[in-house]
Amino acid sequence: MTNSPTFEKYLLGTLKVLGVFVVLFFSYQMYKIIVPYILVQGSWWRTDIDFLMSKQKIVRLLHYMGAFYVHIFSSLLVLLAGATQFSHVLMTKYAVIHRNIGKMYVFLVLVISAPGALIMSYYANGGTIAKIGFIILSILWWVFTWLAYTRIRERKFISHANFMLRSYALTFSAITLRIYQFVIHQFFGSDFPLDSLETYQMLSYMSWIPNLIVAEILIYRGFNDWVLKKNS
């Protein structure tokens, strides 16, 4: 495989297009998941459906339910808002919109989504192993987003973009988790070598560690340098 600059630009451009498609498709899937929690068969705020069926012992805990609802309702906005931050069109032609959406992303992650995810992590299915995985994810998500914010305040653009990429890689864990679950269910079913507990423990790490690895590879290969130079 050639490592020419032209090939790398083509590859990075292709990844961006593919990424947009994946984000839009799975954001719609997330929307379909979220809607039933708001209104199902004329009943608002159901606690006896889907994911919450595994949480019947704690659905009466107000802090958990508050964290759950603010997390799932903000997740769709965070997914869509974060994806726009790597658009060269917004950066150059609509810089004000780029900044405002970025501020919304940072606010939602730091104030709503990540804190909500952290509270939920303490009650995660899968026992202590899964809880630790999701707690680390929530903390790193908050820290990377905070560092992205502080770097742009210091006008360190490359560092800002790199931490935004890391932050969004963790945001994207909501999608990769469901991709893994879909693949396991559709292609393995009961033949999957791990039981449900072990599977969830594995996914509590696999949903985000590979994402970070991909982000680091993109950073190393100059993804953000290419985006910023393209906009200069």
N, C-alpha and C positions, 0 to 999 in steps of 0.2 A: 504493500500500500504506500502510495506517495505521501510525503509530508509537506508538499508545496503549500505556500500561503494561500493560493487560489483554492486548492482542495479543502484546506481547513476552513476557509470562509464559507465555501459551499456546504461543508458538513455542519458548521455551526448554524448557518441559515436554515438548513433542513431540520435541525434539531429544534429550532425556534418554532417553525411552522408546525411540526409534529407536536410540540409541547402545547401550542395554542389549541389544537384539535383535542388533545387529551384533556386539557383543563376544562374546556367547554363541555365536552361529552360527560365527564365525570361530575362536573358541577351540576349538570342537569340531573344526573343520577342522585347526587346528594340532595337536590331539591325534592325529588320524589321520596327520598327517605325522610326528610324533615317534615313535609306537609302533614302526614298522618298524626304527628305529635300535636299539631295545632287543632285539627278538626277531623274527627273520624266518626262517621255515621251520626252527625248532629251533636256529638259530645266534645266539648273543649277540654284541652289539657289532660288527655288520657294518660294513665300511668300503668296500664295493663296491656300494652302492645309492644311488639318488636323487642328492641334491646332492653326496655324496662321490665320485661317479663322476668329477666334474670336478676332484677334488682328489687324484688318485692319486699325484701326485708329492710330496705333502706329508703324506699320511696316516700316515707313519711318524714325523712330528715330534710328540713327546709333548706339547709345550706347545700346539700347534695343536689336537690332538685333545682335550686336556683342556679348552681354551677352548670348543671346539665343543660338547662334550657338556654342560658346565655351563650354557652359554648356551641351548641348545635345551630342556634339561630345566627350567630356571628360567623360560623365557619364558612358559609357560602360566600359572604362578602369578603372574607379574608382571602379565600382561594382566588376569587376573581380580581380583587384589588391588587394582590401581590403579583399576579401574572402580568398586569399592565406595566409594572415597573421596569421591565426589560425591553419595552418597546422604544425603538429609536425614533419613531414618528412622534410619540408623545413627548419624548425628551427634547426634541428639536422644535417641532411646530406648535406643540401645546404644552410648553414647560410648566405653566401654571397648573394645568390639569394634572400633569405628572406629579407635581409637588403635593397638591391637595389630596390626590388618591393615596400617595405615599404616607401622608400624615394620617389619613384614615386607617390605613393598614397598620401603622405603628400603634396608633391609639387602640384599635381593636385587639391587637395581639397583647400589648403590654397591660391593658386595663381590664379586658374582658376574656378573650379566648384562652390565653396561656394560664392566667390565674384559675379560670374555670376548669381547664384541663388538669391542672395540678391538684385541685380538690378532688376531682373525679378519679385521679390516679390512685389515691389512697383507698378507694373502694373498687379498684379494677378487678375484673374476673381473672382467674389464673393464679391467685395466691401471691406470695411475697415476690417471687421472681418476676411476674408480670408487673406488679406494682412498681418495683424498682425501675423496670424498663420505661414505663410511662412517666414516672417521676423525672427520670433523667431527661427524657424527651421534652417534657414541659419546661424544665429549668433551662435547658439549652435553647429552646425556642425563644424564651423570654430574653435570655442573655444575648443571643445573636441579634435579635431585633433591636434591643437597647444599644448594642454596639454599632449597629447600622445607623441608628439615629444620632448617636454622639459623633460618629465619623462625618456625617454630612454637615453637622453643625460646625465641625472643624474644617469643612471644605476639603476633606480627604476623600476624593471622589472614587478612586479605585478601591480603597479600603471599605468605603461605604457600600459600593456595589458588591464586593465580595461577601460582606456580612449579610447583605440582603439576599444574596443567592443561597447562603447557608440557612438563613431564616426561612426562605420559601421552600427549601428542600425539606424542612421539618413540617412546614404547613402542608406540603404535598403528601405527608405520611397518612393523612386522612384518606387519600386516594389509593396509595399503594397498599394500605391495609386491606381495603375492599377488593383490590385486584387479586391479592394473594388469596383472600377468602373465596372469591369467585373461581379462581383456577383450581384450588383444592377441592371445592364442592363439585365443579363441573367435570374435572378430569380424573379425580381420585375417589371422591365420595368416601364410602366406608373402607376403601382399600388404602387410604392414606396411613402411613406407618405410625403416626403419632395419634394418641387419643385427643379428645377435645381440650383437655387441660393443657397438655404438652404443646398442642398446636397454638393455643392462645399465648402461651408463654413464649414460644418461638416468634410469633407475630409481633409481640410487644417490643421486640428488638429489630426484627427484619423489616418492619414497616417504616423505619427511619434510618437505620445505620447505612444500608446501601444508598439511600438518597443522599446522605452526607458525603459518601465516597464519590458519587457521581458529581456532586457540587465541587468537591476538592479537585477532581480531575478537570472539570471545566475551568476552574480558577487557574490551575496549573497550565492548561493549554491556552490561556489568555482570552477566555470568553468575554469577560467584562472589559478588558483592554480593547478588544475588537469592537464591542458595542460602543464604547465611549469614543474611540478614534473615528468610528464611522459617523459619529454625530458631531465631530469637531469641525 
